[in-house]
Structures are given as structure tokens and as C-alpha cells.
Amino acid sequence: MLHHKDMMPQFARSGTYEVNWGHLATGLVLFSAGLAKKLLFADAFAPYVAAVFDAAGNDDVMLTIYEAWAAALAYTLQIYFDFSGYTDMALGLALMFNIKLPRNFDSPYKATSIIDFWRRWHITLSTFLRDYLYISLGGNRKGVLRRYTNLFATMLLGGMWHGAGWTFIVWGALHGLYLVVNHLWRTVLSGFRQSVVPRWLSGSLSWLLTFVAVVIAWVIFRAKDMPEAVKILQAMLGIAYHPITLQDVLHGHLLVVTELPGHELARLALVGLLWVLILPNSNRLQYFDKGRVRAVLQAFVMGGLLFLSVERFGRYSPFLYFQF
């Protein structure tokens, strides 16, 4: 989602139509990183996500706790790599033509609160919702109760923006509730000058709580209807699930509802989590014209990712966010 003020003035700027080799190199780096996110990660998660969610839609199938959490985590990573990969590719292509698009992601899964998450995830949409809905409804100018009502309404409408289904409405309402609780909690904590919990521990717990809350919301977002979402959430919480046997574990049959190997999903999820939690955000990637060793190393890594991505060409691979 792009505002004209971020785009149109650049066409009239001097130098826009000249070749900038630094922009061209950095754009290629961004494009390669985005293509790798899409083809090597997002598309790799897709079969596992589809298999478990489709199984959850079958009334005769019960999921194991592992299957439910595996599918939820797989979709959490799939939608990130798909959408951020698409964004990186767009940023890279635009930069090759000397057009700088606003960043849309800033390592959202590193967020330690839902407030922080929405400052990092789909930044252009968050900005649009803030400027054209939240502020238009009155923002925080008409008292605390009205502020929280406006915040909840904004996220509810943001959910409906993605689609007219109940899953999108509930997803938006859930994030609205998350934000209201987060703001209330910050208000409560503001009265305490010092925390009794060490900062590293409170930060880790805050990150874990935020990440789990986001994962739970993504289950509702991905499900085709609310009964399917409820079934997966029940299995995740251990309310209604199919017990996994020791034989299944020993033989690696961790995904009972599908023939796809569960141990491969575990490895893929581990690598995906390391990517989103440890590596710097792609908006910090650039071509290094200074420091020959670093430039060569980056070129080697990006060239390898580009080669692996090109090898996967030829299969149908739509972007998830094209449907919204």
C-alpha cells in the first residue's frame, strides 16, 4: 500500500533517469534476498500448511498437538517470507530505477509487544490505518475510553480490509483486543519506576508472549472458516487432540495426517526462525563498495541464493497477499 507522496515526487527529481551503479547493485541484492525468501522458504512451507489445515477441515480427523503447532508456526513463517520477500523484490526492482519505496517490514517477529509488532509488520498498511481511520475517528484526543474504542475499531476494519469472511473479522478484532490490553498494561507499568524482573528476562518473556499471540492470530487468519480455526486452536491448547504414539516419533511420522516428513518441517522451521530472529532486516542490506572482502562475501552469498532460487523456476508460485 503506497501513498502517492512517497512515489510521484521522485519522478521529477534530477538523476532519476540516470544509471546509478550503487543503486543497481543494492537493488539486485534486495531482489535476490526477496526471491530466496519466496522460493526457498515460503513455498517450502506451503505444502505442510495446506496439508494440516485441509485435514482440520475434515470432521473425521483429529490433529496431534505437534501437527497443530507445526502448522501454525509454518504458516507464521510462510506468510512472513512470502510477503516480505515480495516487498524486498519490489524495493529492489524500484531501486534499480532510482526509485526508493518506503520499507514495509522491520523484523516484525523480533517485536516484544503487539504495539511494537504493528510498527514493524506491513508498515504501509499500519500507516494508512492510523492516518485515515484511527485519527479520523478521533484518535486519542477524546479521552481514554474513546481512544481504546477507536483503536479496536481501526483493527477490526483492518481485518475486514483483508476480506469479508468471519476469520478476517475475528483476526482484526483479536489484534484490536491485543493492542488495547497492551496499552492498558503499559499504563499500569508506568506507575512502577523499577521492575522486580531482570530486563533480559522480561524482554525474553515479552517476546515469547508476543510471538505466541501473533501465531494464534495467524491460525484464525489462515483458516477457511471459524470451525477449522477452533479445531486447530483446541489441538494447540491440548483440549481436543489426537495423541501421538511413541512409534510415530521413533519412525519420524510426526505429521500423522499427511505423508510429508515431519522432521524436514522441523529443520525448515528452525532455519526460518534463525533467519527472522538473528539476521538483520533486509532494509539494512546494501552493496558494499568499500571493504573488498565483505563485498565479495556478500556477492557470493547472494549469488548462491539467486542460483538456488532460479533452480526452482517453472512451478506455479502465487504470492499469498495477491488475494487480499
Secondary structure, DSSP 8 states (H G I E B T S, - for coil): ---GGGTHHHHTSTTTTS--HHHHHHHHHHHHHHHHIIIIIIHHHHHHHHHHHHHHT-TT----HHHHHHHHHHHHHHHHHHHHHHHHHHHHHHHHTT-------S-GGG-SSHHHHHHHSSHHHHHHHIIIIITTTTTTSS-HHHHHHHHHHHHHHHHHHH-SSHHHHHHHHHHHHHHHHHHHHHHHHTT-SS-SS-HHHHHHHHHHHHHHHHHHHHHHHHSSSHHHHHHHHHHHTTSS-----HHHHHTT---TTSSS-HHHHHHHHHHHHHHHHHS--GGG----SS-HHHHHHHHHHHHHHHHHHHTTTTS----GGGG-
